[in-house]
Amino acid sequence: MRFLKLTIAYHGGNYAGWQIQPNGNTVQAELESAWTQVTGEQARIVASGRTDAGVHALGQVCSLTTSSSLDTQTLCRALNAKLPDDIRTLNVQTAPVNFHAIRDSIAKTYRYQIQTGATFDLFQHDRCWFVPRSLEILEMTEAAGHLVGKHDFASFQASGAVTKTTVRTIYRLDIRQTNEREFNNIAITIRGDGFLYNMVRNIVGTLVEIGKGKRQPSWVLSIMEKNDRNFAGPTAPAHGLYLVDVEYEAFDDNR
Amino acid sequence: MRFLKLTIAYHGGNYAGWQIQPNGNTVQAELESAWTQVTGEQARIVASGRTDAGVHALGQVCSLTTSSSLDTQTLCRALNAKLPDDIRTLNVQTAPVNFHAIRDSIAKTYRYQIQTGATFDLFQHDRCWFVPRSLEILEMTEAAGHLVGKHDFASFQASGAVTKTTVRTIYRLDIRQTNEREFNNIAITIRGDGFLYNMVRNIVGTLVEIGKGKRQPSWVLSIMEKNDRNFAGPTAPAHGLYLVDVEYEAFDDNR
């Protein structure tokens, strides 16, 4: 029995999220089906976190165990031959005994893509959030600075979600503006030790309210004090969110 | 009664092509429905050419007549408010009396996007053709040179298509290789006075055979001599094709 680490990417637009469910296509269902076709095994594949419907991944990490003797490169190629075009296996690696994609993760990085201005690039319609006006990047950056560090992020957790603790550490939160093909793009990159349910999308929705000038950067401080989802900004839509990277102590080679 | 010129863009992935049909979503149906919602008029909107299912447009041109007194900028904004995100009105202009998008066009430009190499960028899966190997650009460019000019392109017309003449003039056919996010992209740009049904996709399919080294560049000369579709290469898939620009004498300002 071997433990494996799979790194995969997907466009979330055609899927009802990561996790297998009775109705709707899921990334997990596609991946487990491809695995069975390649190895003949029924495997349960665990991802570092369940991405929601529409959310994309550039570097989702999964763990599984196998009795297959196929080498990692062959597995990677064979999976891609079976997977649909909008899911790709980037890498298959041998993992330490008991490697578990959720339990062992020490940090995650997400990126959120926004397009601003009067018109939007329609070829981005399923991969970034269109905000039809300009945003104040400096104000958003100032607000982002208040969120970096170890805080109770209860106000940024989806209503009804249950977790042992709502304290998380954000290591990095930066906002970059780029111009691509005449369109204004804003990329918000956030790296932390873990994220509550909808936390990234709620932070982005809050920062956009500040970027619009509806609120001051210090608003985020008063939101955090409340520990209540009702005080934060709206949830940014799923289709602008990308899971970029998941980090593990056992695999520090790729940083 | 005013004559109008509409310039629109769309991602063809969700549509059964331009033209209204009994089954399946079409770009024309969406556009005519948006027009009715904006003006209250039942309009027949004519496009410069019917793009097939999956084919994209960066600058499709349409003509129509209207009794609406709304100004062109208001019409453009209002249409976009009603259209789905993957269809956008780029421009609405007043056109000369009797302006007709098909009859009056004097030139069209298409682009075909290919991605080559061992792996492909999954975020391009619905917008370029993946050819999982490298292609010889110099050989393809040499072959392209034979196609430029006024020729009988009967061999590059879809089987069964009927037209008055199969003679067309290609003004420009160039092939550029770019590297984007570590992936090899090839863009084939072709400008001509008009194109037969499937002509661009059949030319691209033929050039790719040459790029693979299966055929010599001079192959295109022998194909043209035959005047028979069976002698040309395969039809490249629809989802790599973009209608970039349509030109009219009455509107030479945007060139």
Contacts between the chains, C-beta under 8 A, distances in Angstrom:
chain1	res1	chain2	res2	distance
A	9	B	122	5.7
A	10	B	122	6.8
A	11	B	122	5.9
A	11	B	123	5.9
A	11	B	125	7.1
A	56	B	123	7.8
A	80	B	119	7.5
A	85	B	120	7.9
A	85	B	122	6.5
A	85	B	125	3.9
A	85	B	126	7.9
A	85	B	130	7.7
A	86	B	122	5.5
A	86	B	125	5.3
A	86	B	126	7.8
A	87	B	122	7.0
A	88	B	119	7.0
A	88	B	120	7.8
A	88	B	122	4.7
A	119	B	80	7.6
A	119	B	88	7.0
A	119	B	90	8.0
A	120	B	85	8.0
A	120	B	88	7.8
A	122	B	9	5.6
A	122	B	10	6.8
A	122	B	11	5.9
A	122	B	85	6.5
A	122	B	86	5.5
A	122	B	87	7.0
A	122	B	88	4.7
A	123	B	11	5.9
A	123	B	56	7.8
A	123	B	127	6.9
A	125	B	11	7.1
A	125	B	85	3.8
A	125	B	86	5.3
A	126	B	85	7.9
A	126	B	86	7.8
A	127	B	123	6.9
A	130	B	85	7.7
